[in-house]
Amino acid sequence: MENQEEVIMTEKEKALQVEKEEVSLEEGAEWARDRRIFIPRADIYENDDNIVVAVDLPGAAENQIDVTLEKDLLTIKTLVDMKDADGYALSLAEYEVGDYQRSFKLNGEINRDKIEASYRDGVLRLVLPKAEEMKAKKIAIKKG
């Protein structure tokens, strides 16, 4: 019985652990802040017209999110400043606060001039429209 409780506790502890993936900066690059940089999780969806990337950025303020496209590299960076609630002091922290950075390499399928970004409830949503020449087309079959 004791071993089962230990196994259950271990599983619960695993569920509470924060994945601490850090970004390795390019040689010579530096951040002006002395804190961790996390790789945010992302979901990627696709249909005939668009590729949609949903990126988790908990704690980020919309005006602190920087999305850039340089050549074929789409980069998301954000600084996160977590503050204690007024009149309260932090008693327990189950996750670490840090900044976020993640890059995606784009191919020629994306219309770079029409990329859209929106942010709501801690999720950055990027809509990457496919270039017209890359969209699926219906080919008619002729008789005969």
C-alpha positions, 0 to 999 in steps of 0.5 A: 500500500505504501509503495502505491501511495509513493507512485501516485505522489510521484505522478502528481509531482511530475504533473506539477513540474514545469518544463524548463526548456531554455533557448540557446542564444546565437553566439554573440547575442545577449539579453539585457535581463538576467532570467530564464528564456523559455520556448513556448508551446505551440499548436499548428493547424492547416487548411487549404488557405492558411497555416495557423500557429497558436503559441502559449505566452502566459503572463505576457502583455500584448504590448511586450510581444514582438513578432518579426519576420526576417528572411525565412525566420519568423521569431516571437519574443516577449518579456514577462513581468509578473507582479504580486497582487496588491496587498499580497505577498507570494507564498508558493510558486509552482512555476517559474517566470521567464521570458519567451522566444521561439522561431519558425522557419517559413518556406515559400508557401507563405504569403509574407505580406498578409501574415496576421497576429492577434493575442487573447487570454495568453495565446498568440494566434498567427495566421499565415496565408498560403501563397496563391500558387500553393493553394490546392486546386480542383482539376476538372476531368474532361471526357474523351 
